[in-house]
């Protein structure tokens, strides 16, 4: 039986979700890659949602937050009449 003072077993490591690597900001910010509408600068028609745009990590896993942001972006980009019912 392992003792708590033995430390973690071999092969156990930490995993960090990258965030804060893509700066969001106004046109006047030369370091900003995307604007407040999630549009990528210098690439017409491309919008993106990703955990890298979050300046700080959420308190839990980032996937649900990213999915919620993506759902909001899809609603903002596509009016209700362009969605197909299933």
C-alpha positions as CSV (number, residue, x, y, z in Angstrom):
1,X,0.0,0.0,0.0
2,X,1.3,3.4,-1.0
3,X,2.0,6.0,1.7
4,X,0.8,9.6,1.2
5,X,4.4,10.8,1.6
6,X,5.6,8.7,-1.4
7,X,4.4,11.3,-3.9
8,X,2.7,10.8,-7.2
9,X,3.3,7.6,-9.1
10,X,5.6,7.6,-12.2
11,X,3.9,9.0,-15.3
12,X,1.5,11.4,-13.5
13,X,1.9,14.9,-14.7
14,X,0.1,18.2,-14.8
15,X,-1.9,19.4,-17.8
16,X,-2.6,23.1,-18.3
17,X,-5.2,24.5,-20.7
18,X,-3.7,27.3,-22.7
19,X,-5.4,30.6,-22.3
20,X,-4.5,34.2,-22.6
21,X,-2.4,33.6,-25.7
22,X,-4.6,35.4,-28.2
23,X,-5.2,39.0,-27.3
24,X,-8.6,40.6,-27.8
25,X,-8.9,44.3,-28.2
26,X,-9.8,47.4,-30.1
27,X,-8.4,48.3,-33.5
28,X,-6.1,50.8,-31.8
29,X,-4.3,47.9,-30.0
30,X,-1.6,46.5,-32.4
31,X,-1.2,43.4,-30.2
32,X,-4.8,42.4,-30.5
33,X,-5.5,39.4,-32.8
34,X,-9.3,39.4,-32.5
35,X,-11.9,42.2,-31.8
36,X,-14.8,42.2,-29.4
37,X,-17.0,40.5,-32.0
38,X,-14.5,37.6,-32.2
39,X,-13.4,38.5,-35.7
40,X,-9.8,37.7,-36.6
41,X,-7.9,40.8,-37.8
42,X,-6.6,40.7,-41.4
43,X,-8.7,37.7,-42.3
44,X,-12.0,38.8,-43.7
45,X,-15.0,36.7,-42.7
46,X,-13.2,34.6,-40.1
47,X,-14.4,34.6,-36.5
48,X,-13.0,32.3,-33.8
49,X,-13.8,31.1,-30.3
50,X,-11.1,29.4,-28.4
51,X,-9.9,29.2,-24.8
52,X,-6.8,31.1,-25.9
53,X,-8.9,34.3,-26.0
54,X,-9.8,34.0,-22.3
55,X,-7.5,36.3,-20.4
56,X,-7.7,34.1,-17.3
57,X,-8.7,30.5,-17.0
58,X,-12.3,29.6,-15.8
59,X,-12.5,28.1,-12.4
60,X,-13.3,24.7,-13.8
61,X,-12.5,22.9,-17.1
62,X,-12.7,25.4,-20.0
63,X,-14.7,23.2,-22.4
64,X,-18.2,24.2,-21.2
65,X,-17.2,27.9,-21.3
66,X,-15.8,27.6,-24.8
67,X,-18.9,25.8,-26.0
68,X,-21.2,28.5,-24.5
69,X,-19.1,31.2,-26.2
70,X,-19.2,29.4,-29.5
71,X,-23.0,29.0,-29.2
72,X,-23.3,32.8,-28.6
73,X,-21.1,33.6,-31.6
74,X,-23.1,31.2,-33.8
75,X,-26.3,33.0,-32.8
76,X,-24.7,36.4,-33.4
77,X,-23.4,35.5,-36.8
78,X,-26.5,33.6,-38.1
79,X,-29.9,35.1,-37.8
80,X,-32.7,32.8,-36.8
81,X,-33.9,32.3,-40.3
82,X,-30.6,30.8,-41.5
83,X,-30.8,27.8,-39.0
84,X,-32.2,24.6,-40.3
85,X,-34.6,22.8,-38.0
86,X,-33.9,19.1,-37.4
